[in-house]
Amino acid sequence: MNNLALIYYSLLKHSEAQPLFEQALAIKKKALGAEHLEVAHILTYLATLYHLQRKYSEAAALYEQALAIRKKTLGAEHPDVATSLNSLALMYQAEKKYGEAETLFKQALAIKKKALGAEHPYVVSILYSLAELYKAQRKYSEAAAFYEQALAIRKKNPIYLKNTSTAGSLSDLAGVYVKLGKFSEAEPLYKQAVEIMTKVLGDEDTSVAMLLEKYADLLKNCSLAKNGPKYEW
């Protein structure tokens, strides 16, 4: 039931997935007990489904149950506990509860760094989430700092230099630099992002077109700022 629900979930068939997750959860609880780790897994899947449906109170309750089980069973510093914290933080971010989200992201980050190392991909993911959180609040200096940390780690891995996610990170950091008025720092980042995205996807992909538009806007409006009316970003 759980596996079939996951397939429906991946196909965005949420109405078909939900009852299967719920039935699987009931069976697992009865057979294994309400605090078994497999119960926590299904609670997380179902919470994520509710999250996507914007049923935030239902999602929060299930995320918190999964978090409690994992803390009790695995210990407060286990990476799976950090995963639960991160999931709950993403939900709070969606609700614009930025203070609660920030606290949980930072707890998750500390656990992941300690357990997996400061340069693990899961660490990069949380750094990126924190950058997005600060950007949503227009705290651009803080956002830039976390984007820079994430990008510095990604650049150490040759695979990332050929990855569209790296191009996205470069573009996001460039956009924050623009907000901070750091146009000269933004320009090479957009250029590199375009080069990576073009190499991976080809020069006719819509993602490449979107990046080119951002890059062109930067060049155009920097020129206007020098030679004409001030541009309002």
C-alpha positions in Angstrom: 0.0 0.0 0.0 2.8 2.4 0.9 4.7 1.7 -2.3 1.6 2.1 -4.4 0.9 5.4 -2.6 4.4 6.6 -3.4 3.8 5.9 -7.1 0.6 7.8 -7.0 2.3 10.6 -5.2 5.1 10.8 -7.8 2.3 11.0 -10.5 0.7 13.8 -8.5 -2.4 11.6 -8.0 -2.8 12.9 -4.4 -6.4 11.7 -3.9 -5.4 8.2 -4.8 -2.2 8.3 -2.6 -3.8 9.7 0.6 -6.1 6.7 1.5 -3.3 4.2 0.8 -0.9 6.1 3.1 -3.5 6.2 5.8 -4.3 2.5 5.5 -0.7 1.6 5.5 -0.1 3.8 8.6 -3.0 2.1 10.5 -1.6 -1.4 9.7 2.0 -0.5 10.7 0.8 1.0 14.0 -1.2 -2.1 14.8 1.5 -4.5 13.8 4.6 -2.7 15.0 3.4 -0.2 17.6 2.8 3.5 17.3 6.5 4.5 17.9 8.2 2.2 15.4 10.5 3.9 12.9 8.5 2.5 9.9 5.5 4.3 11.4 7.6 7.5 11.4 8.4 7.0 7.7 4.8 6.8 6.7 3.9 9.7 8.9 6.4 11.7 7.0 5.1 10.7 3.6 1.5 11.5 4.6 2.7 14.8 6.2 4.4 15.8 2.9 1.2 15.0 1.0 -0.8 17.3 3.3 1.9 19.9 3.0 1.6 20.0 -0.8 -2.2 20.3 -0.4 -1.6 23.2 1.9 -3.3 21.4 4.8 -0.7 22.9 7.1 -2.1 22.0 10.5 -2.6 18.4 9.6 0.9 18.2 8.1 2.5 19.8 11.2 0.9 17.3 13.5 2.2 14.4 11.5 5.7 15.9 11.1 5.9 16.4 14.8 4.8 12.8 15.5 7.5 11.5 13.2 10.1 13.8 14.8 9.2 12.6 18.3 9.5 9.0 17.3 12.9 9.5 15.6 14.2 11.5 18.6 13.1 8.8 21.0 14.3 5.9 18.9 17.5 7.2 17.3 18.6 10.0 19.6 18.4 13.8 19.2 21.5 14.1 16.9 20.7 11.4 14.3 20.6 12.6 10.7 17.0 11.4 10.3 16.0 13.7 13.2 17.5 16.5 11.2 15.5 15.4 8.2 12.3 15.7 10.2 13.3 19.1 11.5 14.1 20.2 7.9 10.7 19.0 6.7 8.9 20.9 9.4 10.9 24.0 8.7 10.0 23.9 5.0 6.3 23.8 6.0 6.7 26.7 8.4 8.4 28.6 5.6 5.5 27.9 3.3 3.2 29.4 5.9 5.6 32.4 6.2 6.3 31.5 9.8 9.9 32.6 9.3 11.1 32.7 12.8 10.0 29.1 13.5 11.5 27.9 10.2 14.8 29.6 10.8 15.2 27.9 14.2 14.5 24.4 12.9 16.7 24.9 9.8 19.6 25.8 12.0 19.0 22.9 14.3 18.9 20.6 11.3 22.1 22.1 9.8 24.0 21.6 13.0 23.0 18.0 13.3 23.8 17.2 9.6 27.2 18.9 9.8 28.1 17.0 12.9 26.8 13.6 11.6 27.8 13.8 7.9 30.5 16.5 7.6 30.3 20.2 6.7 30.4 19.5 2.9 27.8 16.8 2.5 25.1 17.4 -0.1 22.4 17.3 2.6 24.3 20.2 4.3 24.3 22.1 1.1 20.6 21.6 0.7 19.9 23.1 4.2 22.3 26.0 3.5 20.3 26.7 0.3 17.0 26.5 2.2 18.3 29.1 4.7 19.4 31.4 1.9 15.9 31.1 0.4 14.3 31.8 3.8 16.3 35.0 4.2 15.6 36.1 0.6 11.9 35.7 1.2 12.3 38.2 4.1 14.4 40.5 1.9 17.4 39.9 4.2 19.7 39.9 1.2 23.0 40.1 3.0 22.2 37.0 5.1 20.8 35.2 2.0 24.0 36.0 0.1 26.2 34.5 2.9 24.3 31.2 2.8 24.2 31.0 -1.0 28.0 31.6 -1.0 28.6 28.8 1.5 26.4 26.4 -0.5 28.1 27.4 -3.8 31.6 27.1 -2.4 30.9 23.5 -1.4 29.3 22.7 -4.8 32.3 24.1 -6.7 34.6 21.6 -5.0 32.9 18.7 -6.7 33.6 18.6 -10.5 30.2 17.0 -11.1 28.4 20.0 -9.7 30.2 22.3 -12.3 28.2 20.4 -15.0 24.9 20.4 -13.0 21.9 22.6 -13.6 21.5 22.9 -9.8 24.8 24.7 -9.7 23.7 27.0 -12.5 20.5 27.7 -10.4 22.7 28.5 -7.4 24.8 30.9 -9.4 21.8 32.6 -10.7 20.2 32.9 -7.3 23.3 34.4 -5.8 23.6 36.8 -8.7 20.0 37.9 -8.1 20.7 38.6 -4.5 23.9 40.6 -5.5 21.7 42.7 -7.8 19.4 43.5 -4.8 22.4 44.6 -2.9 23.6 46.7 -5.8 26.7 44.5 -6.3 26.3 44.5 -10.1 29.9 43.7 -10.9 29.8 40.6 -8.7 26.5 39.5 -10.3 27.6 39.7 -13.9 30.2 36.9 -14.0 27.8 34.6 -12.0 25.0 35.0 -14.6 27.5 34.4 -17.4 28.8 31.2 -15.8 25.2 30.0 -15.1 24.3 30.5 -18.7 27.4 28.6 -19.8 26.6 25.6 -17.6 22.9 25.5 -18.4 23.6 25.7 -22.1 26.2 22.9 -22.0 23.8 20.7 -20.1 20.5 21.5 -21.7 21.3 23.0 -25.1 20.9 26.5 -26.2 17.2 26.3 -27.1 16.0 25.2 -23.6 13.5 27.5 -21.9 15.7 27.5 -18.7 18.6 28.9 -20.7 16.3 31.6 -22.2 15.2 32.7 -18.7 18.8 33.0 -17.6 19.7 34.9 -20.7 16.9 37.3 -20.0 18.1 37.9 -16.4 21.7 38.4 -17.7 20.6 40.8 -20.4 18.5 42.8 -17.9 21.5 43.1 -15.7 23.7 44.4 -18.5 21.0 46.7 -19.9 20.1 48.3 -16.5 23.7 48.6 -15.4 24.2 50.6 -18.6 21.1 52.8 -17.8 22.4 53.4 -14.3 25.7 54.7 -15.7 24.3 56.7 -18.6 20.7 57.5 -17.9 18.0 57.4 -15.2 18.6 55.3 -12.1 17.1 51.8 -12.4 14.9 50.6 -9.6 15.5 46.9 -9.0 
